[in-house]
Amino acid sequence: MTTVQIISIVVFVVVMALVVSEKIHRTVAALSGAVVLILMGIVTFDEGMESIDFGTLGVLVGMMMFVGIIKASGIFEYLAIKSAKMVKGNPWLIMVVFAVITAVCSAFLDNVTTVLLIGPVTYTVCRLLLDINPIPFFMVEILASNIGGTATLIGDPPNIMIGSAAGLSFFDFLEFDAPCVVIIMVVVTVIFYFMYGRRLHVTEDKKAAVMELDEVGAIHDKKLFRKSVAMIVVVALAFCLHGFFGIEPSTIALTGAAVMFLISGADIEKVVHDVEWTTIGFFAGLFIVVGGMEQTGVIEMAANALVDLTGDNTLLAIIVLVWASAILSSFLDNIPLVAAMAPILVSMGSAGVDVQPLWWALSLGACLGGCGTLIGASANVVMASISNRNGYPISFMEYTKVGFPIMIVCVAIACAYLVVRFCIL
């Protein structure tokens, strides 16, 4: 291992330690790590900029502005009251409904987009209607977004990369990943019940009060409400069809925000001010820190070690790849991990190795691994920021105590599913 590789690993470990300890803000930790790598010459400024996934940042900024505009219509209050009344104010059933909505939407939209839309509705239901702590709901929705996003080609960026490298279609993911995701969601929902459901109680008076609420009366601006509903549908369809038209998700998000500015007359300074810029800064810094390990070959070295360990044993390869990619994706960005693994699997396929099971192992491991820690996926950080902004901070360790065991369960199910499907049936 070279000196630059060691330094890149040390910087990553130190940044992670600072994030976990919460001694300083995670954005300061990530940006400081990025600056250290650039000042030490481990990566140049241009290489650092290339490491930043501006596509992800574009989705984040675009959808944050989009949500900032449409929330003035009262649409989130409307959806909150409607959903609460649908299940007669039962908080456990509300949690299940929101988890299912989050998982399904994450399969067909970007994970970040989904949590940006569901987060404000969740807070409204918990605090304004039922007066209960929203953190368990946010935790469940973070996990549901990662699980649901695993199901389709467009649900999570690693799947888009895998589909492109392996020549897999949208329907291939529905055939191979989606059944596993359904099984996982059922199991995890049962776990959620024992973790949270049995303790979620509200008085009959509060349930009755919820049933008396008028969702239509919660709409502040009916014209903006109608425009918001129409644009949500258009943006959702655009996200679903972006691959067909060759349009980047970031372009869709930013276009949606621009159109909403034009048709709503919203105060751009207020909306831009409300964007979670600390979250944007955290991702930018983290991309550079992880990019340092990518530039120095650390990630590629890890990927090659996985392949060397498994050889041509399909069973062993599935088990090692799904677990290793999941654990690594809990702490690293899964995008560079998949970027390093994809050409290796392509080369193995060209050499006559049956790599189809390995593509699905990589997909399930990399996507489900995002459940493990607060920085495992973009959606995790975004939802934590929403919670924090409303006065309910979710710490790294608080999330990890829940997320990591759930991730282990999810990956265990995925591993068993892959072994049965490709080695037994």
C-alpha positions, 0 to 999 in steps of 0.5 A: 500500500502506497503512502497516498493510499494510507493518507487517504484512508486515514483522512476518511477514518478521522472524518468518520470518527468526527461524524460519529463523535459529533464533537463538531458538525458533520459538514465541518468534518467533511469539508475539513477532510476534503481541504486536507486531501487537496492541501496535501496533494493527495487529490488536485482541486480539479480531481476533487471537483470531479469527485463531487456528484453534482447530479446528486447535489442538483437533485437535492437543491432542485427538490428542496426549492420545489418543496419550499415553494409548494409547502406554502399552498398547505398541501402537506397539511392536507395530505397529513389530515387526509392520511390520518383520517383514512386510518382513523388517527391510529398512529401505528397504521399511519406509520405503516401507511407512510412506510409503504408510501415511502417505499413505493415512491422510492422505487419510482422516484429518487430516494431524496425526492421521496423523503423531501416530500414525505418528511413535512407530511410526517412532521405535520401528522405527528406534531400538529395532529397527534402531538407525538415524537416524529423521530420513530416515523422519520427512522422508519421512513429512512429505512423504507426509502432505502429498501424501496429504492432497491426494487427498480432500475431508477430507484437508487443510483447504483442500480442505474449504474449496474443496469447500464454496465450489465445491460439490464432493463427496468423489468429485469430489476422488477423480476430479480430485485423487487420480489426480495424487496417485498419480502424484506418490507414485510419482515421489517414492518413486523420488526417496526411493530415490535420496536415502535408500534406497541408503544404508539398510543394516543387518546381517544379524544385526539383520535376524535379530534383528528376525525373532525379536522377539515383537510380542505380547510387546511389549504392556504392557497387553492390556486397554488395547491392545484399548480403544486399537485399538477407539478408533482405529477409531472415531476414524478412522471419525468423521474420515472421516464428520465432514462427513456428521454435521456434526461438527468434527474438533476435536470428534472428537479431543477426544472421543476423548481424553476417552473414552480418559481415562474408559475407561483410568484414565490419569493426566491430569496426566501426559498433559496435561504431555506435550502439545507445548505449545510447538507449540500456542503456535507455531501460535497465534502464527503464526495471529495473524501471518498473520491480521495480513496477512489483516486488513489486506488483504495476502492479498486483495491478493495474490489479486486480483493473481493474478487480474488477471495471468491474465485469462480465459486458462485455461492461464495461469491454471492455471499461475500459480495452482498455482505461486503458491498453492504458493509462498505456502503454503510460507511462509504458512498455506494456510487464509487464502490459500484463504479469500481466493481462494475468493470471487474464484473464485466471483465469476469463475464467476458472471461466466461464467468456467469456474473448474473448472480453477482450483479444482483448481489452487488445491487442488493448489497450496495442499496440495502447497505445504505440503511446501516448508518446515517451517512449510508445514503443521501436520503438518510442525511436529508431526512435527519436534516428535516428532523433536526430543523424541526427541533428533533435531532437524530444523532449518528449513533441514535440512528446506527443503533436502529439502522445497522441491525435492520440492515443486517436483517435486510442483507441476510434476507437478500443473501438467502434469497440470492442463494436460493434463487441462483444456487438451489432452484 
